[in-house]
Each structure stands twice: as C-alpha cells, then as structure tokens.
Amino acid sequence: MAATPPLPSRTPEPEARVRLTVGQAVVRFLAAQFVERDGARTPFFAGAFGIFGHGNLGGIGQALLQHEIDAAETNTRPALPFVFGRNEQAMVHSAVAYARQRDRLQAWAVTTSIGPGSTNMLTGAALATINRIPVLLLPADTFATRVSAPVLQELESPAAGDITVNDAFRPLSRYFDRVTRPEQLPAALLGAMRVLTDPAETGAATIAIGQDVQAESCSWPESFFAQRVWQVRRPPPEAAAIARAAAVIRSARSPLIVAGGGVIYSGAAEDLARFCERTGIPVAVTQAGKGCLRHDDPRSVGAIGVTGTAAANDLAADADVVIGIGTRYSDFTTASHTAFANPDVRFVNINVAPFDAAKQSAVGVVADARAALAALGTALRDYHVDADYRVLVCELVTAWEEQIDAAYRVTDPDARLTQTQLIGLVNSLSADLDVVVCAAGSMPGDLHKLWRIRDPKGYHVEYGYSCMGYEIAGGIGARLAAPDRDVFVLVGDGSYLMMPGELVTAVQESVKVIVVLVQNHGFASIGTLSESLGSGRFGTEYRFRGETGRLDGARLPVDLAANAASLGVDVVRADTATDFTAAVRRAIAAESSTVIHVETDPRPAPPEGGSWWDVPIAETSSVPATREAYEIYLRWKRIQQPYLRPSAD
C-alpha cells in the first residue's frame, strides 16, 4: 500500500478575492482582455450587444447595468458598453461586421435569454464560423439546479435530461461550453479566448450559462480579472515548404494568384502588391479578398469564379500554377471545380489553417500571409513572368474595364436606373475610404465583378454564408468599427424584409448608415437562377394568387419606403440617375441615417464573366425549359475536375 504523501512544507499566501455574481465576473473578465499584434495593443472586446429576457436579465443584464453605473460614478466611459439590439440574429451580424472591419483584432459579446432568444442566434453563429470571424455568444441556459423543471421555453427530451436548445450551437461554434457551476467559468472563458484570438481557429465561441448560475455569487481570485494580453500570432513558414512552393511557381509560365480574406486580415495587401509588381504574377480575388489590390493596379484582374470577371476567368482557365493566399476555395471561387481547366494545373496554398492549405492537392505553406509572402519573395527574387504574359494580362483587363464602363454608363439621366448603373453611381459618388456592405441577392455578384475598389477595408460583402438580412445590421457594425467612413448598405427588397428593424438600432445609437434599398418585387437573384434551371422564376416574385391559385397575379402593393420612414430614418425616393445622384449627396451630407428607395429596371443584365455554378437540375421533367437546362448542366459536369494531381513529387 502506497504511503500517504507528506503535506507541503510551505503554505502559499492566500490570494485576494472578490465576491461577484457569475454575470458580474463575466463582464469584469471581458473588460480586461487585450490583444497584441506587431507591437500594437488594443482591448479585445469593444462592447456587448444584448436583448434581455428572463434568462439573462438578472445575471449578465444586471452585471452590464452595474458596469455602467460604476463607470458613471468614476466619470469614465464603460470599458464594455452595452448596445440594445432588435433581433438576436442581427446583433451577431453587427458583431461580425465590426470584427471583420477591424481585421479580427476586436470583437463583441452578444447576450440573450434562453429559448427563442438563444436559438435566434444560431444563424449568426453559423455565419461567424463559416467566415472565420470572432464573436462571443452568451446565451442563457435552463436552470442548472432543475428544481423548477420544466420551465418556460425548456426543450424536454425523453432520452436525456441534460439537453437544451443551446446544444444546437455545438456544430455551429468553434468553441462550446456549458457553465452549470460558478467554478467552471474561468476555464470556459479562457478556452473561448484561446479560440477567438487564434487566426486559424477563430469563429463563434459559445458559452451557455444557466439562468440561475448567472445570478449566483462566488468568491473569485483577483488574478482572474487581471489584464490579459493575447498575442495574435503570425506563424512563419517552414523553409522546406517555401522551397517546395518556390520550385512549383518557378516552373510556371502562366501563374495566377487567388487572394482571399486572409491577405486582408493579415495586413498583407502592400506586401502582395510588391510581390506581384516584382514577379508580374496577376491577382484574382475572392469576395473576402477584394480590396487587397486597388482596382487600377496593373496586376489586378478582378473577381474570380462564378461572380468573376472575364479577365480573371480567362486567365484561370489556362493557368498552370494557381497560388491561393488566404482563401478556402469555396465553390464560387473554383466555379464548382471548373474554373482552373488546365489539365496540368498545380496549386500552392498559403494559409494559417492547415485544413485550407491542404486543399486542391496543393503544396501547402501553413503560415501567415505576410510572413509567407516575404519568404516567398526572397526565394523567387530572380523570377518573373514572360513579357507576352504581361501583355495578355493587360489586354484582358483593358477589355473588361471597357465592359464596366459600358455597364455603368447612363445615357438618359431621367430614365429608370438599372442595377449596374446604380452600383456605378454609388461607386463614383462615394469616397475612397467609404465602405460598401452587401450580403445576398444579385448585388453581391454584380459588386464582386464591377465595383472598383480603392481601399482594403472599403468592400464588405458577406458571402461565406450570404445571409439575407445581414446588410443593415452589418452596416451598423461596420460603421461602429469605422466611424470616420461613410457606410453604404446595398440591399434588395427580399433581404431588407428579413430584418429592417435594425434601422431602429441605428437611430437609437446615432450610427449613420446610407441604405440603398433596391425594389425588385421579389427575389431577383433566385428568380434569374430559377430561369436558368428551367423553373421560370417559380416562387420568387411578390404577387397575389391568380385565378388558378398560383402566385402569378398582380404585384403586391408593398411600400418599403413608407416602412423605413416609420422606423425613424430619413427616406428619399429616387429612381432616375438625376434623382439618385442628388439623394446620395444629400445622404452623405446628413448626420443621421438615410434610406434611398430605388425601383430599378431589372431587364439589362451585367456583363458575363463566363463561369458556371453547380446547382442540380431535375433529371426528368415535362417542362421543356427544364429539359434544355439539364442538357446544358450535363455539358458543364463533364469538365469538372477533382484537382487530385499532386503538386510536387
């Protein structure tokens, strides 16, 4: 039998402690978290969005109130200011937009009650995790003691007693924990911070805290609330990985860079511009990567893939080496694996996440974009593309720019605007540092291929999840993060109707956004897709039921301008170039938010980029248009590639 170990000879001095509720401890901890990158230190949490209910009112809600009162008594602003939102999903969208605008170096916490309050955040959690944007979600949970079970809004399972609706967050979060005792809180919060500040792992971090536990007090060590500085790392590349990547690139005659959001989050835009100027390699951009080069940089060939430019897609079709930097290669980027059509194409992927670096059977360089570009530039200091390839790139870009000019041109200033003309006017009337925000419908595609970007943080299109309803909430978050820039929210009527209530939050917080509301009388993007699939815009237009019972009657008498005005913002109706130009200038000069309502001419289509998206079509149908669409679908399916060829021996 083992001997009893001796007692320690020296007893440590007892640490100072403070008695707080769990909710109060959460607020105090969050206010003490900082991040540091390249020597610059900032508070990590900019504030807390919240909607209160029975689950969080007496816990985190009371703690935020006390935090404000304590700050007022010391004549200071609260370190964790509170913003009251109108919709739980929208609050997460605002938090995500803020973090994205700040290159993921600052984030928000979002608190809700248990039940529909928490589950309303599920869409926001998915959006944050898919886009790799940090947000801390604090949904209340059911009573840990269970003494009153079942309580209001509790999900009862006959198979398990510990399941709550918050378990739905598990697959949607990069980190999930449940706090059922106060002693569990430090580990949960520290675990969340580890993920939130990791550029490769970040996304939604969810901590579900029982509604009774939030209000329970505990004696906490003062060290728990000491200022913590989390280093946002820049992982350097391995020398062997750089050598393999350089060897593949050196063999290329027609290389192409695909730049994603990782370039911008790394702050590597200038490094990429220098690398491309020296090597002559052209750069195509994803939605998240748009802005890493100015539109007028000679190496910039614009958007890639389904919503791409003809210039970028023509180069992609023939590229023998594709260099992905900070991209996750979504189906829109690869045109559902048809964009890179060279049978001998090889890939080099630079990414902080090993998961993404390994895609497309690539030579993977697991590293920060800025660090990898520096190392790769040294390894390729004597490499540059041939002169004839530079000439080809210039010719393709020039031809595409002429198509943009034609799409933007307004020949009759008093005629109804097309959507592309509207985008052109916003592009020309906005300042270089202004931000355009969009997420869903036909406008993200038009913006991706047509918007002439002038600043790395001037383009904010959420297209990882392409979530309808993101736009206004996202615009609020972007403006909070960049109060010195005007934020233009471009939104169609379908997406506007999902979540217009956040205009009230903009009014409440005096956050100025300029919302360009395009009235399409339905889902324009899906309507166009429906036609291409042979489904004739079925179920995509806002119409009464006709005599046969189908939704093919007259248009609904929806007045979205009147709706916006009822929410407290200034509203201008402007359908022509003359009126729209005046409205934008008025909105820029205003100090508060403006909604510009525009009824566009939907017929003229934007210039095509010559790409394809894999959307299944019915194999058998009595509808002739569907049968024709299926034949076209089969032709595209034949040229899809698995991209399984090894990039190096």
C-alpha positions in Angstrom: 0.0 0.0 0.0 1.4 3.4 -1.0 2.5 5.7 1.7 0.5 8.9 2.3 2.4 11.8 0.7 3.7 14.3 3.1 1.9 17.6 3.5 3.6 20.6 1.7 6.1 22.3 4.0 5.2 25.8 2.8 1.7 27.1 2.6 1.2 29.8 -0.1 -0.1 33.2 0.9 -3.9 33.4 0.4 -4.8 35.4 -2.7 -7.0 38.4 -2.5 -10.5 37.6 -3.6 -13.7 39.4 -4.6 -17.3 38.3 -4.3 -19.3 38.8 -7.5 -22.1 37.0 -9.3 -21.2 34.9 -12.3 -22.7 37.6 -14.6 -20.6 40.3 -12.9 -17.5 38.1 -13.2 -18.1 37.6 -16.9 -18.3 41.4 -17.6 -15.3 42.2 -15.5 -13.2 39.5 -17.2 -14.2 40.6 -20.7 -13.3 44.2 -19.9 -9.7 43.1 -19.0 -8.9 41.2 -22.2 -6.5 42.7 -24.7 -4.8 41.5 -27.9 -1.4 42.4 -29.4 -0.1 42.1 -32.9 3.1 43.6 -34.3 3.5 45.6 -31.0 0.1 47.2 -31.2 -2.2 46.5 -28.2 -6.0 47.0 -28.2 -8.9 46.0 -25.9 -10.3 42.9 -27.5 -14.0 43.4 -26.6 -15.5 46.6 -28.0 -18.8 46.1 -26.1 -21.8 43.8 -25.6 -24.9 43.6 -27.7 -27.9 42.3 -25.9 -31.6 41.6 -25.7 -32.8 40.7 -22.2 -35.4 38.1 -21.1 -36.0 36.0 -18.0 -32.8 34.0 -18.7 -30.2 36.8 -18.6 -31.9 39.9 -17.1 -30.9 39.2 -13.5 -27.5 37.8 -14.4 -25.4 39.3 -17.2 -28.1 42.0 -17.7 -27.7 43.2 -14.1 -23.9 43.0 -14.4 -23.9 45.3 -17.5 -26.1 47.7 -15.7 -23.8 47.7 -12.7 -20.8 48.1 -15.0 -22.3 51.3 -16.5 -23.2 52.7 -13.0 -19.7 52.1 -11.7 -18.2 53.8 -14.7 -20.5 56.8 -14.3 -19.5 57.2 -10.6 -15.9 57.5 -11.7 -16.7 59.8 -14.6 -15.4 57.4 -17.2 -17.0 55.5 -20.1 -17.7 51.8 -19.5 -15.0 49.5 -20.8 -17.7 47.2 -22.1 -20.5 49.5 -23.5 -23.9 47.9 -24.0 -26.0 48.2 -27.2 -29.6 47.1 -27.2 -30.5 45.4 -30.5 -33.8 44.5 -32.0 -33.1 41.0 -33.2 -30.7 38.4 -31.8 -29.5 37.2 -35.2 -28.9 40.8 -36.3 -26.9 41.5 -33.2 -24.5 38.7 -34.1 -24.3 40.1 -37.7 -23.4 43.6 -36.3 -20.7 42.0 -34.1 -19.3 40.0 -37.0 -19.2 43.1 -39.3 -17.4 45.0 -36.6 -14.8 42.3 -36.1 -14.3 41.9 -39.9 -13.8 45.7 -40.3 -11.2 45.6 -37.5 -9.3 42.7 -39.1 -10.5 40.3 -36.3 -8.4 42.2 -33.7 -11.6 43.3 -31.8 -14.9 41.6 -31.2 -18.2 41.9 -29.4 -20.0 39.7 -26.9 -23.7 39.0 -27.5 -26.0 38.0 -24.7 -29.6 36.6 -25.0 -32.2 34.9 -22.9 -32.8 31.1 -23.1 -35.3 29.8 -25.6 -36.1 31.7 -28.9 -33.6 34.4 -27.8 -30.7 32.0 -27.9 -31.9 30.0 -30.9 -32.4 33.2 -32.9 -28.6 33.4 -32.8 -27.9 30.1 -34.5 -27.9 31.7 -38.0 -25.4 34.3 -36.7 -23.2 31.6 -35.2 -23.1 29.7 -38.5 -22.2 32.9 -40.3 -19.4 33.8 -38.0 -17.9 30.4 -38.0 -18.1 29.9 -41.8 -16.5 33.3 -42.3 -13.9 32.7 -39.6 -14.8 35.9 -37.7 -14.6 36.0 -33.8 -17.8 36.6 -31.8 -18.5 35.6 -28.2 -22.1 34.3 -27.8 -23.5 34.2 -24.3 -27.0 32.5 -24.4 -28.6 31.9 -21.1 -29.4 28.2 -20.4 -32.0 26.4 -18.4 -31.8 26.1 -14.6 -28.7 24.1 -13.6 -30.5 23.0 -10.4 -33.6 21.8 -12.4 -35.7 22.4 -9.3 -38.5 24.1 -11.3 -38.2 21.9 -14.4 -39.8 22.0 -16.8 -39.5 25.8 -17.1 -40.8 28.2 -19.7 -39.2 27.5 -23.1 -37.4 24.4 -21.9 -36.8 21.7 -24.5 -37.7 18.4 -22.8 -36.1 15.2 -24.2 -37.4 11.8 -23.0 -34.0 10.3 -23.9 -31.7 12.8 -22.0 -32.1 15.2 -19.1 -29.2 17.5 -19.9 -30.1 18.6 -23.4 -31.2 22.2 -24.0 -31.8 24.2 -27.2 -28.3 25.6 -26.8 -26.8 22.2 -27.8 -27.7 23.3 -31.3 -24.8 25.7 -31.1 -22.3 22.9 -30.9 -21.8 22.2 -34.6 -22.0 25.9 -35.4 -19.4 27.1 -33.0 -15.6 26.8 -33.0 -15.8 26.5 -29.2 -18.7 25.5 -27.0 -19.0 25.1 -23.2 -21.8 25.0 -20.7 -21.4 26.5 -17.3 -23.5 24.8 -14.6 -21.4 25.9 -11.6 -19.5 29.1 -10.9 -16.2 27.3 -10.6 -16.4 26.3 -14.3 -16.5 29.9 -15.5 -12.7 30.6 -15.6 -11.9 27.6 -17.8 -14.8 28.3 -20.1 -13.8 32.0 -20.7 -10.1 31.2 -21.1 -11.0 28.5 -23.6 -13.2 30.8 -25.6 -10.4 33.5 -25.6 -7.9 31.0 -26.9 -10.1 30.3 -29.9 -11.3 33.8 -30.5 -7.8 35.1 -30.8 -6.4 32.3 -33.0 -6.3 33.4 -36.7 -6.6 29.8 -37.8 -9.3 28.6 -35.4 -11.5 31.7 -34.8 -15.3 31.8 -35.3 -18.2 31.8 -32.9 -17.4 30.9 -29.3 -20.5 30.0 -27.3 -20.7 29.7 -23.5 -24.2 28.8 -22.3 -24.7 29.8 -18.7 -27.6 28.6 -16.6 -30.0 31.4 -15.8 -29.8 30.6 -12.1 -26.0 30.3 -12.3 -25.6 33.8 -13.8 -27.1 35.3 -10.7 -25.2 33.1 -8.2 -22.4 34.7 -6.3 -18.9 33.3 -5.8 -15.6 34.3 -4.3 -13.2 34.9 -7.2 -9.4 35.3 -7.1 -8.4 38.8 -8.2 -5.9 37.3 -10.6 -8.9 36.1 -12.7 -9.6 39.7 -13.5 -6.1 40.9 -14.1 -5.4 42.3 -17.6 -4.5 39.6 -20.1 -2.8 40.2 -23.4 -3.4 37.6 -26.1 -0.8 37.5 -28.8 -2.4 37.3 -32.3 0.3 35.1 -33.9 1.9 35.3 -37.3 3.0 31.8 -37.8 6.2 31.8 -40.0 6.5 29.3 -42.9 8.8 26.3 -42.8 11.9 26.7 -45.1 11.2 23.4 -46.7 7.6 24.4 -47.5 8.8 27.6 -49.1 11.4 25.8 -51.1 8.7 23.4 -52.5 6.3 26.2 -53.3 9.0 28.3 -55.0 10.0 25.3 -57.1 6.4 24.9 -58.4 6.0 28.6 -59.0 9.3 28.8 -60.8 8.2 26.2 -63.3 5.1 28.3 -64.2 4.6 30.2 -67.5 1.1 31.4 -66.7 0.7 31.6 -62.9 -2.3 33.2 -61.2 -2.7 34.3 -57.6 -6.1 33.8 -55.9 -6.2 36.2 -53.0 -8.7 35.6 -50.2 -9.7 37.3 -46.9 -6.5 36.0 -45.2 -4.5 38.6 -47.1 -6.5 41.5 -45.7 -6.8 40.1 -42.2 -3.0 39.6 -42.1 -2.5 43.3 -43.3 -0.5 41.9 -46.2 -2.1 44.0 -49.0 1.1 46.1 -49.6 3.3 43.0 -49.4 1.2 41.3 -52.1 1.4 44.4 -54.3 5.2 44.5 -54.0 5.4 40.7 -54.7 3.3 41.0 -57.8 5.0 44.1 -59.1 8.3 42.3 -58.9 7.2 38.9 -60.4 4.4 40.1 -62.7 2.0 37.4 -61.4 -1.6 38.6 -61.8 -4.0 38.6 -58.9 -7.7 37.5 -58.9 -9.7 38.0 -55.8 -12.4 36.2 -53.8 -15.3 38.1 -52.2 -13.4 38.3 -48.9 -10.2 39.2 -50.7 -11.5 42.0 -52.8 -9.5 45.1 -51.7 -6.1 43.5 -51.3 -5.2 45.3 -54.5 -6.6 48.5 -55.9 -8.7 48.1 -59.0 -6.2 50.1 -61.0 -3.2 48.1 -60.0 -1.8 46.6 -63.3 -1.6 43.1 -61.7 -5.3 43.2 -60.5 -7.5 41.1 -62.8 -10.6 41.4 -60.5 -13.0 38.8 -59.2 -12.6 35.1 -59.8 -15.2 32.3 -60.3 -18.9 32.3 -60.6 -19.2 36.0 -59.9 -15.9 36.8 -61.6 -14.6 38.9 -64.4 -13.9 37.6 -67.9 -10.3 38.6 -67.4 -9.8 36.6 -64.3 -11.7 33.6 -65.5 -9.9 33.5 -68.9 -6.5 33.5 -67.0 -7.8 30.9 -64.6 -8.8 28.6 -67.4 -5.2 28.4 -68.7 -3.2 28.9 -65.5 -0.6 26.2 -65.0 0.1 27.1 -61.3 -2.6 28.7 -59.0 -1.3 30.3 -55.8 -4.0 30.6 -53.2 -3.3 33.0 -50.4 -5.7 33.1 -47.5 -8.6 31.5 -49.4 -10.7 28.5 -48.5 -11.6 27.7 -52.2 -15.4 27.8 -52.0 -17.4 26.6 -55.0 -17.9 30.2 -56.1 -14.2 30.7 -56.2 -13.5 27.5 -58.2 -16.7 27.8 -60.3 -17.6 24.4 -58.8 -14.3 22.9 -59.9 -14.4 24.1 -63.5 -12.5 27.5 -63.3 -9.0 26.0 -63.4 -9.3 24.0 -66.5 -5.7 23.3 -67.4 -5.3 19.5 -67.1 -1.8 20.0 -65.7 -2.7 22.7 -63.2 -0.9 22.6 -59.9 -1.7 24.5 -56.7 0.3 26.3 -54.0 -1.7 27.2 -51.0 -0.6 29.7 -48.3 -2.9 29.7 -45.3 -2.8 29.9 -41.5 -5.1 27.0 -41.3 -3.6 23.6 -42.3 -7.1 22.5 -43.3 -7.2 25.1 -46.1 -3.6 24.8 -47.0 -4.0 21.2 -48.0 -6.9 21.7 -50.4 -6.7 21.0 -54.1 -3.8 18.6 -53.5 -1.6 21.6 -53.1 1.9 22.3 -51.9 0.8 23.7 -48.6 2.5 26.6 -46.8 1.0 26.9 -43.3 1.8 30.4 -42.4 0.7 34.0 -42.0 0.2 35.6 -45.4 2.6 38.5 -44.8 5.3 36.2 -43.4 4.9 33.8 -46.3 5.0 36.5 -49.0 8.2 37.8 -47.5 9.8 34.4 -47.6 8.5 33.6 -51.0 9.7 36.9 -52.4 13.2 36.1 -51.2 13.1 32.6 -52.7 11.8 34.0 -56.0 13.8 37.1 -56.2 15.0 36.3 -59.8 11.7 35.0 -61.1 9.2 37.0 -63.2 6.7 36.0 -65.8 7.4 36.5 -69.5 6.6 39.8 -71.3 4.0 38.2 -73.5 2.1 37.0 -70.4 2.1 40.5 -69.0 0.8 41.9 -72.3 -2.0 39.3 -72.3 -3.0 40.3 -68.7 -3.1 43.9 -69.7 -5.2 43.2 -72.8 -7.8 41.2 -70.8 -8.0 43.8 -68.0 -8.5 46.6 -70.5 -11.2 44.7 -72.3 -13.1 44.1 -69.0 -12.7 47.7 -67.9 -14.4 48.7 -71.1 -17.3 46.4 -70.2 -17.6 48.0 -66.8 -17.6 51.5 -68.4 -20.5 50.3 -70.7 -22.5 48.8 -67.8 -22.1 51.9 -65.6 -22.9 54.4 -68.4 -26.1 56.4 -68.1 -27.4 57.6 -71.4 -30.7 59.0 -70.2 -30.4 60.7 -66.7 -34.2 60.8 -66.4 -34.8 57.1 -67.2 -35.2 54.3 -64.6 -31.8 53.1 -63.4 -30.5 49.6 -64.0 -28.9 47.9 -61.0 -25.4 48.1 -62.6 -25.9 51.8 -63.3 -26.9 52.3 -59.6 -23.8 50.5 -58.5 -21.7 52.7 -60.8 -23.2 55.8 -59.3 -22.6 54.7 -55.7 -19.0 53.8 -56.7 -18.3 57.2 -58.3 -20.1 59.3 -55.6 -18.6 57.6 -52.6 -15.1 58.5 -51.3 -12.1 56.2 -51.5 -12.3 55.2 -47.8 -16.0 54.6 -47.7 -17.4 51.1 -47.2 -19.9 49.2 -49.3 -21.9 46.5 -47.5 -23.9 43.7 -49.0 -24.6 40.0 -48.5 -27.4 38.4 -50.5 -29.3 38.5 -53.8 -28.0 39.6 -57.2 -26.0 42.5 -55.9 -23.1 40.6 -54.3 -22.2 39.1 -57.7 -22.5 42.4 -59.5 -20.4 44.2 -56.9 -17.8 41.5 -57.0 -17.2 41.8 -60.7 -18.0 45.5 -61.2 -17.1 47.5 -58.0 -13.8 49.5 -58.5 -12.2 49.0 -55.1 -9.9 51.7 -53.7 -9.1 50.6 -50.2 -8.5 47.3 -48.4 -11.4 47.9 -46.0 -13.7 49.5 -48.5 -15.5 46.4 -49.6 -17.6 44.4 -47.1 -19.7 41.7 -48.8 -20.6 38.7 -46.6 -20.5 35.8 -49.0 -19.3 32.9 -46.9 -22.9 32.4 -45.8 -24.6 35.0 -48.0 -27.2 35.6 -45.3 -30.3 37.5 -46.2 -30.9 40.2 -43.5 -27.2 40.8 -42.8 -26.9 44.1 -44.7 -28.4 46.7 -42.3 -27.1 45.0 -39.2 -23.7 44.5 -40.9 -23.7 48.2 -41.9 -24.2 49.2 -38.3 -21.3 47.0 -37.2 -19.0 48.4 -40.0 -19.8 52.0 -39.1 -19.2 51.4 -35.4 -15.8 50.0 -36.3 -15.0 52.8 -38.8 -16.8 55.9 -37.6 -14.8 58.1 -39.9 -16.1 56.4 -43.1 -19.5 56.5 -44.7 -21.0 53.1 -45.0 -23.2 52.4 -48.0 -25.6 49.4 -47.4 -26.8 48.0 -50.7 -29.8 45.7 -50.2 -32.6 44.3 -52.3 -36.2 44.2 -51.1 -36.1 40.5 -50.3 -33.2 40.8 -47.9 -34.5 44.1 -46.5 -37.8 42.4 -45.4 -35.8 39.8 -43.5 -34.5 42.3 -40.9 -35.4 46.0 -41.3 -35.8 46.5 -37.6 -32.1 47.2 -37.1 -32.8 50.7 -38.6 -34.2 51.4 -35.1 -30.9 50.4 -33.6 -29.1 52.8 -36.0 -31.4 55.6 -34.9 -31.0 54.7 -31.2 -27.2 54.6 -31.3 -26.8 57.6 -33.7 -25.0 55.3 -36.1 -25.2 56.8 -39.6 -25.6 54.3 -42.5 -26.7 55.1 -46.0 -29.1 52.3 -47.1 -29.7 52.0 -50.9 -32.9 49.9 -51.0 -33.5 48.3 -54.4 -37.1 47.4 -55.1 -37.2 44.2 -57.3 -40.6 43.0 -56.2 -39.2 39.6 -55.2 -36.0 37.6 -55.2 -34.2 38.8 -58.3 -31.1 36.6 -57.9 -33.0 33.4 -57.3 -35.5 34.4 -60.0 -32.7 34.6 -62.5 -31.2 31.3 -61.3 -34.7 29.8 -61.5 -35.0 30.8 -65.2 -31.5 29.3 -65.9 -32.6 26.0 -64.3 -35.8 25.9 -66.4 -38.1 26.7 -63.5 -39.5 30.1 -64.8 -39.0 32.2 -61.7 -41.4 30.0 -59.8 -42.0 31.2 -56.2 -39.6 34.2 -56.5 -41.9 37.2 -57.1 -44.2 39.1 -54.7 -47.6 38.6 -56.3 -51.2 37.9 -55.4 -52.6 34.5 -56.2 -54.2 34.4 -59.6 -57.4 32.7 -60.8 -55.7 29.3 -61.0 -54.4 29.6 -57.4 -50.8 30.1 -58.5 -48.8 33.2 -57.3 -49.0 34.8 -60.7 -51.4 37.6 -60.1 -50.8 41.4 -59.8 -47.8 42.6 -57.8 -48.3 43.2 -54.1 -48.7 46.8 -53.0 -45.7 46.8 -50.7 -44.3 50.3 -49.8 -40.9 49.7 -48.3 -40.1 53.4 -48.3 -43.0 54.0 -46.0 -41.9 51.1 -43.8 -38.4 52.6 -43.5 -39.8 56.0 -42.7 -41.9 54.5 -39.9 -38.7 53.3 -38.3 -37.3 56.8 -37.8 -34.8 57.3 -40.6 -34.8 59.9 -43.4 -36.2 58.3 -46.7 -35.7 59.5 -50.2 -37.4 58.0 -53.3 -35.1 58.2 -56.3 -35.5 56.1 -59.5 -33.5 58.1 -62.1 -29.8 59.0 -62.2 -30.6 62.6 -61.6 -32.7 62.0 -58.5 -30.4 59.3 -57.2 -27.3 61.4 -57.5 -29.0 64.2 -55.6 -30.2 61.7 -52.9 -26.7 60.2 -52.4 -25.2 63.7 -52.0 -27.9 64.6 -49.5 -27.3 61.4 -47.6 -23.5 62.0 -47.4 -24.1 65.5 -46.1 -26.6 64.3 -43.4 -25.6 63.4 -39.9 -28.1 60.6 -39.5 -29.1 57.5 -41.4 -30.8 57.7 -44.8 -32.7 55.1 -46.8 -32.7 55.8 -50.6 -35.5 53.8 -52.2 -34.9 52.9 -55.9 -37.1 51.0 -58.2 -34.7 49.6 -60.9 -35.2 48.3 -64.4 -34.4 44.6 -64.0 -34.0 43.7 -67.7 -30.4 44.7 -68.6 -28.0 42.1 -67.3 -24.5 42.8 -66.1 -21.6 41.7 -68.3 -20.9 38.0 -68.0 -17.7 36.5 -66.6 -18.1 33.2 -68.5 -18.3 30.9 -65.4 -20.6 28.3 -64.0 -22.2 27.2 -60.7 -23.2 23.6 -59.9 -26.8 23.8 -58.9 -28.7 20.5 -59.5 -31.4 20.4 -62.2 -34.3 17.8 -62.4 -33.1 14.9 -64.5 -36.6 14.3 -65.8 -39.3 16.8 -66.4 -42.3 17.5 -68.6 -41.3 21.2 -68.8 -39.3 21.8 -72.0 -37.2 24.6 -70.4 -36.1 22.2 -67.6 -35.1 19.5 -70.1 -33.0 22.1 -72.0 -31.3 23.4 -68.9 -30.4 19.8 -67.9 -28.6 19.2 -71.1 -26.5 22.3 -70.5 -25.9 21.1 -67.0 -24.5 17.8 -68.2 -22.1 19.6 -70.5 -20.6 21.5 -67.6 -20.5 18.5 -65.4 -18.2 16.8 -67.9 -15.5 19.3 -67.4 -15.5 19.3 -63.6 -12.1 18.4 -62.2 -11.3 16.7 -58.8 -8.0 18.6 -58.6 -6.2 15.4 -57.3 -3.0 15.8 -59.2 -0.1 16.1 -56.7 1.6 19.5 -57.0 5.1 18.1 -56.2 6.8 14.7 -56.4 
